[in-house]
Amino acid sequence: MALSLYGHNGSLASGLAPRFHYAVVNMLPFALALLVAGSPPMGGSLPLNLVADVPLPGSASRFDYQAVDLVNRRLYIAHLGDSSLVVFDLDGQRVVQEVPGLPSVHGVVVAPEQHLVFATATAEKTLALIDDRTFQVQSRVPAGEYPNGLAYDPISGRVFVSNNRGVGVAIVDVKAAHALPGIDVRGGAGNTQYDSESGHVLAAIHGQPFLADIDPSTSRMASRIAVQGVSTCHGLLVAAGLRLAFAACRGNGPTLAVIDLRSQRQTLALPLPADIDVLAFDPGLRRLYAASETGTVAVFAVAADRTVTELGRGFVGPNAHSVAVDPATHRVYFPLENVGGHPVLRVMDARVVPSTP
């Protein structure tokens, strides 16, 4: 059987307040063992093993993007429906803080060298600059009509904010906490990603068969990278060390487009489950995770020659559309909005499969 941390009426056990009580994490060593023993196997051929479902604070409502801070060993989770940012300790495997007051928060990215976390408060059309030591919001800067995903360029000190509508990419000068003129990318932008090798920012474009390659030094679109056989792209991930980008697109069907960043050409198109939202990459295992609104997750392996093959897919949980990977442990994180009436963080371990040649 699995240990429940909730009372019979659905509130947290032992008379805890409706908001998350951090003392509950003292029970986690026992809860983790029982959850693993009592949990059903994941569906399909998914190369992941369930570790635990860790209770999350707030209401049973939608989550969105996550960001891993490798320096401070934290996972930041945008709890969109609760308008808060959840701070999770990757080593202690526990929630350590919440940052409230971020209306319809979508995107999050970290800049530990600046002691800052950036989050899009979509409902108020701002980018929040949050101190990662005090967890207080330092500034709120206008960030477009529908601020969503984020990319931070440490060289220019600017955040590039994808907007689902309006000017596609908004720009915020971090030091001045000031909005700069945005970039028209010929459509709304689904997500932005920083490429640490080139120093550029890539953006997936809604309603267009290309990715925008943005030069932060000029704040202009330097080039367009064509994506074949699709009509729109949303999810985006840059594996800078491999010089590859991955885009979740739609056209004749859901498609994973693989882009060679050296030549700026598409090299491959692979089928995806329906309604893919967020992508995450484990550089050590060279695994790409694609999470969908349906709860089905697909896992791909990238070989030494940079060819990409599917390892498997399966059902992770209801609305498991957000995924993050801790490269240090290879653990994979899926915030689920409603499991038994409560939000949880589903923690999974990568399962060893025959190595890719």
Number of C-alpha atoms within 10 A of each C-alpha: 9 13 14 13 17 16 12 8 7 12 17 21 16 10 10 15 10 13 13 20 16 13 12 16 19 10 11 21 11 11 19 19 14 17 20 17 14 12 14 9 13 16 13 14 13 20 19 22 17 21 19 22 23 21 24 24 22 19 17 19 16 22 27 25 26 27 22 20 17 14 9 13 14 22 24 27 31 30 33 24 18 21 23 24 25 21 22 21 16 20 10 13 17 22 25 16 17 19 18 16 14 25 19 23 32 29 29 25 22 25 17 15 8 13 15 21 21 25 31 32 29 24 16 19 21 26 31 26 22 20 18 18 10 11 18 14 19 12 16 21 21 20 31 26 20 26 33 31 27 30 25 24 20 15 10 15 16 23 26 31 33 34 28 22 17 18 21 28 35 27 26 23 15 21 10 11 17 15 20 14 13 20 18 16 23 14 19 24 34 28 31 31 25 24 23 16 12 12 16 19 25 25 34 32 30 25 17 20 20 23 27 24 22 24 16 22 12 9 20 15 18 13 14 16 19 16 23 16 15 22 17 22 29 23 25 27 24 23 21 16 10 17 18 22 21 24 27 28 33 24 13 9 15 19 22 23 24 22 23 17 19 10 11 17 15 18 16 16 21 15 15 24 20 17 18 27 24 25 26 26 25 21 18 10 15 18 22 24 22 31 31 26 18 18 21 25 28 25 23 19 21 20 15 11 8 15 13 20 15 16 18 15 23 18 20 26 22 16 20 28 27 28 25 27 27 21 16 12 13 19 20 23 22 25 30 27 26 16 15 10 12 19 23 20 20 22 21 20 17 18 12 10 9 6 8 13 8
